[in-house]
């Protein structure tokens, strides 16, 4: 809910700036851009899956992660479930939050 508070604060600030800037000019409209959180990741790379190293190996697609203030590419790789029967759930956005990939 931290994002919601930041969004409300950013919109209130944008409204205040628009009010004060618009009061002294004859312009009919003001445009204010508000960016909350990191920008979306750029498109990924096309990766070629190399030969499966052994039975039970699962391909984990490459993806971008937000690290140190920038999007970083994490290349795809073959992984093994920590326990039999688990499947890889890819990372995904849900309700404005990034949920990293994990075994489930």
N, C-alpha and C positions, 0 to 999 in steps of 0.2 A: 504494500500500500504506500510505500515510500514514493513510488513513481507517481501515484495519484496526487499526493501532496505537492510534489514538484511541479506537476502539470498545472494544478490550480494556482500555485504561486506564480508560475511563468505566465499564465493567461492573465492574472490580475496585474502583473507588471506590464505586460503588453498593453492592456487596456489603459493603465495610468499613463504610459509613455505616449500612446496614441492621443489621449485627451490633452496632454500638455503640448505636444507637438502640433496637433491640429488646431489648438486655440489661437495660435499666433500666425496661422497661414490661411490662405484662401483656397487651399486644396480641398477637393470634395471627398477624398478617401486616402487613407494611409494603409500601407501594407507592412506588417510586422511578421517576420519568420520566427517561429519558436521550435527549437530542437531539444527534445528531452531524451537523454540517453545516447548511446553510441549510434552512429548511422548503420544502416543495414550492411551486411557483408557484400563485397563485390562478387561477381559470378565465380564459380569454382573452375577448376581445371578438368580437362578430360583425362582420366587415368586409364592405363591399360593394366588389367589384372594379370599378374604373372601366375605361373603354374602353382596350383594348390600344394603346399608343402607336405601335407599328410591328411589322413582321414580325420574328419571332425573339425577341420579348420574352417572358420567363418570369415568371409571378406567383410572388412569394416571400411566403408567408403571414406574417401578424403573429405575434409570439411574445413571451414574457417572457424577460428576461435578468437575472441576479443582478449588480447593479452598486452599489457603495458601501453594501453592507449591506441592500439592499432589492431586491425584484423590480420591474423597470421594463418597461413595455409598449413594444415596438418595432413600429410599424405596418407592415402589408403594403405591398409596392411591386412595381413592374415592374422587372426587371433583365435585363441582356443577358449571355450567357455570354462569358467572356474569349476563348474560342476556339470555333470551330464544333464541334458534336458533344458538348459538355459538357452535363450535366444538373444541376439543383439538387437536392442531398440535404438535406432539412430537418434542423434540429437535433434531437437525441434523447438520452435517457438510456441509458447502457449501463454495466453493472457499477458503478453508483453514481457515475458521472462524467457531466457534461454535455458532449456533443460538439456544438459549434455547426454551423449549416448551412454548406455549402460547395459549390463547383462540383467535379464529378468526371466 
